[in-house]
């Protein structure tokens, strides 16, 4: 049971759009991750692993809270939580029903195959066993590929999170030293903004920029740093201080030139850190 993008839209309608192109890219990623969590949760429930079931559904709900544009007021956040919980609960229940029906059908098929095997000749049994072994091997291969794809997605998400955290650490260090940033930033203090807030917002900005760079992977091994200037509402005011591999920096500049603005910083404290921040991109 796939998570409908139109149902996901119900989480978005109450709030105002920030950046449509970025929201679609991010929301598609959230939809895929939530769908994987829902499938895992349904499997765990059928297997009787209720702790893992509760953990996966809770993670899915929390992910849906990040759907763009994110709610701002406490009322909007509460309303988003209720909708997210309803959506996850409804989709997981349908997935569980589908799995249980599939198990029942498989059991009925197995019973029928057993009865059929009892009436087969030796040659027919050997042929049927060979076909069953072939089907089993194919199913195992598909399961392994699906598991590998899920592991790759998880590893990629962890890598992106680590890169975002590293970029924040590097950005704060450069702001503190005055390197590649205006002299008005002379302290490594976050000015009241937590590292989690800065990291989350930096990940949003970096993710939006990367969505404008479809040939990102072709520049693996290269690097470019740039200072990005933004307004209080997220408007992109300009970029400068490009430093790194020329071809990648030029490509990065093209991507940035196609962006009008970013999501608004969640607080004035975060904005004071990020408004003239150096970003380092490494495919």
C-alpha positions in Angstrom: 0.0 0.0 0.0 1.8 3.1 -1.3 1.7 6.4 0.6 -0.3 8.7 -1.7 1.4 12.0 -2.6 -2.1 13.5 -2.7 -2.7 12.4 0.9 0.7 13.9 1.8 -0.6 17.2 0.3 -3.1 17.3 3.1 -0.2 18.0 5.4 0.9 20.9 3.3 -2.3 22.8 2.5 -2.7 24.5 5.9 0.6 26.3 5.6 2.1 28.8 3.1 4.5 27.7 0.4 8.2 28.7 0.7 10.0 27.3 -2.3 7.9 25.1 -4.6 10.8 23.4 -6.3 12.6 22.6 -3.1 9.5 21.5 -1.4 8.7 19.0 -4.1 12.2 17.6 -4.0 12.3 17.3 -0.2 8.7 16.0 0.1 9.3 13.3 -2.5 12.3 12.1 -0.4 10.2 12.2 2.7 7.5 10.2 1.0 9.9 7.5 0.0 11.4 7.2 3.4 8.0 7.1 5.1 6.9 4.4 2.7 9.9 2.3 3.6 9.2 2.8 7.3 5.5 1.9 6.9 6.4 -1.3 5.1 8.9 -2.2 7.8 6.4 -1.4 10.5 3.7 -3.6 8.9 6.2 -6.5 8.6 7.3 -6.1 12.3 3.6 -6.1 13.4 2.8 -9.3 11.5 5.9 -10.9 13.0 4.9 -9.8 16.5 7.7 -7.4 17.0 5.6 -4.6 18.4 8.5 -2.5 19.8 10.0 -2.2 16.3 6.5 -1.5 15.0 6.0 1.4 17.4 9.5 2.8 16.7 9.0 2.7 12.9 5.6 4.4 13.0 6.8 7.1 15.4 9.8 7.8 13.1 7.4 8.0 10.1 5.2 10.5 11.9 8.2 12.6 12.9 9.4 12.6 9.3 6.1 13.8 8.1 6.4 16.8 10.4 9.3 18.0 8.2 7.2 18.1 5.0 7.7 21.5 3.4 6.5 24.1 4.2 6.9 23.3 7.9 4.3 24.6 10.4 5.3 27.6 12.4 2.8 28.2 15.1 2.0 25.7 18.0 -1.5 25.3 16.5 -0.1 24.4 13.1 2.4 22.0 14.6 -0.4 20.2 16.6 -2.6 20.0 13.5 0.3 18.6 11.5 1.0 15.9 14.2 -2.7 14.8 14.2 -2.8 14.6 10.4 0.6 12.8 10.2 -0.5 10.2 12.9 -3.8 9.6 11.1 -2.1 9.2 7.7 0.6 6.8 9.1 -2.0 4.8 11.1 -4.3 4.4 8.1 -1.6 3.4 5.7 0.1 1.0 8.1 -3.3 -0.7 8.8 -3.9 -1.2 5.0 -0.3 -2.5 4.6 -0.9 -5.0 7.5 -4.2 -6.2 6.0 -2.5 -6.6 2.6 0.4 -8.6 4.2 -2.0 -10.9 6.2 -4.1 -11.5 3.1 -0.9 -12.3 1.2 0.2 -14.8 3.9 -3.2 -16.5 3.9 -3.1 -16.7 0.1 0.4 -18.1 0.2 -0.6 -20.7 2.8 -3.6 -21.7 0.7 -1.4 -22.0 -2.3 1.1 -24.1 -0.3 -1.6 -26.4 0.9 -2.9 -26.8 -2.7 0.7 -27.5 -4.0 1.2 -30.1 -1.2 -2.0 -31.9 -2.3 -0.9 -31.7 -5.9 2.5 -33.1 -5.0 1.0 -36.1 -3.4 -0.6 -37.1 -6.6 2.4 -36.5 -8.8 4.8 -39.0 -10.3 8.4 -39.1 -9.3 9.5 -37.2 -12.4 6.8 -34.6 -12.0 7.8 -34.1 -8.3 11.5 -33.6 -9.3 10.5 -31.1 -12.0 8.2 -29.2 -9.6 11.0 -29.2 -6.9 13.5 -27.7 -9.5 11.0 -25.0 -10.5 10.3 -24.2 -6.8 14.0 -24.0 -6.1 14.4 -21.6 -9.0 11.6 -19.4 -7.8 13.0 -19.4 -4.3 16.4 -18.3 -5.6 14.9 -15.5 -7.6 12.9 -14.3 -4.6 16.0 -14.4 -2.5 17.9 -12.4 -5.1 15.1 -9.8 -5.2 15.0 -9.6 -1.4 18.7 -9.1 -1.3 18.6 -6.3 -3.9 15.8 -4.6 -2.0 17.7 -4.9 1.3 20.9 -3.5 -0.4 18.9 -0.6 -1.8 17.5 0.2 1.6 20.9 0.0 3.2 22.3 2.3 0.5 19.5 4.8 1.1 20.2 4.6 4.9 24.0 5.1 4.3 23.4 8.0 2.0 21.1 9.7 4.5 23.7 9.2 7.2 26.4 10.6 4.9 24.3 13.6 4.1 23.7 14.2 7.8 27.4 13.9 8.6 28.3 16.3 5.7 25.7 18.8 6.9 27.0 18.6 10.5 30.6 19.0 9.2 29.6 22.0 7.1 28.0 23.6 10.1 31.2 23.0 12.2 33.4 24.4 9.5 31.0 27.3 8.9 31.0 28.3 12.5 34.8 28.0 12.7 35.2 30.2 9.7 32.7 32.8 11.0 34.6 32.8 14.3 38.0 33.4 12.6 36.6 35.9 10.2 37.7 33.8 7.2 35.5 34.2 4.1 32.9 36.2 5.9 32.2 39.8 6.8 34.1 41.2 9.8 30.8 41.7 11.7 31.0 38.0 12.6 33.9 37.8 15.1 32.6 35.3 17.6 32.1 31.5 17.4 29.0 31.8 19.7 25.8 30.7 18.1 24.1 33.7 19.6 21.3 31.7 21.2 20.8 29.3 18.3 21.4 25.6 19.0 23.6 23.5 16.8 20.6 21.3 16.0 18.7 24.4 14.6 21.7 25.6 12.6 22.5 22.1 11.3 18.8 21.5 10.3 18.6 24.9 8.5 22.0 24.4 6.8 20.9 21.0 5.6 17.8 22.6 4.1 19.8 25.2 2.2 22.4 22.7 1.1 19.7 20.3 -0.1 18.0 23.0 -2.1 21.2 24.0 -3.7 22.0 20.3 -4.5 18.6 19.9 -6.1 19.7 22.5 -8.7 22.9 20.5 -9.5 21.7 17.3 -11.4 25.3 16.5 -12.5 26.6 16.6 -8.9 28.1 13.1 -9.0 30.2 13.9 -12.1 32.2 16.2 -9.9 33.2 13.7 -7.3 36.6 14.4 -5.7 36.3 18.2 -6.4 35.5 21.0 -4.0 34.2 24.6 -3.9 33.5 27.0 -1.1 31.3 30.0 -1.5 29.9 32.7 0.8 26.1 33.0 0.4 24.3 36.2 1.5 20.6 36.0 2.4 17.9 38.4 3.5 15.7 37.9 6.6 13.0 36.3 4.5 15.4 33.9 2.8 15.9 35.9 -0.3 19.3 35.2 -2.0 21.0 38.5 -2.1 24.2 37.4 -3.7 27.3 35.1 -3.6 31.0 35.7 -3.6 34.4 34.4 -2.5 34.3 31.3 -4.7 37.3 29.1 -4.0 38.2 25.6 -5.3 38.1 23.7 -8.5 37.2 26.1 -11.3 34.9 23.8 -13.3 32.9 22.8 -10.2 32.8 26.4 -8.9 31.4 27.5 -12.2 28.8 24.8 -12.1 27.9 25.7 -8.6 27.5 29.3 -9.5 25.1 28.4 -12.3 23.0 26.4 -9.9 23.0 29.3 -7.3 22.0 31.8 -10.0 18.8 29.7 -10.7 17.7 30.2 -7.1 15.7 33.2 -6.0 15.7 32.4 -2.3 15.7 29.8 0.5 13.3 28.9 3.3 13.2 31.6 5.9 15.5 31.0 8.9 13.6 29.5 11.9 14.8 32.3 14.2 16.7 35.6 14.3 19.6 33.8 16.1 20.0 31.3 13.2 19.7 34.1 10.7 22.5 36.1 12.4 24.8 33.1 11.9 23.7 32.1 8.4 23.1 35.4 6.6 26.7 35.7 5.3 27.8 32.1 5.7 30.5 30.2 3.9 29.4 26.9 2.5 31.8 24.2 1.4 30.5 21.7 -1.3 32.2 18.3 -1.9 30.5 15.8 -4.2 
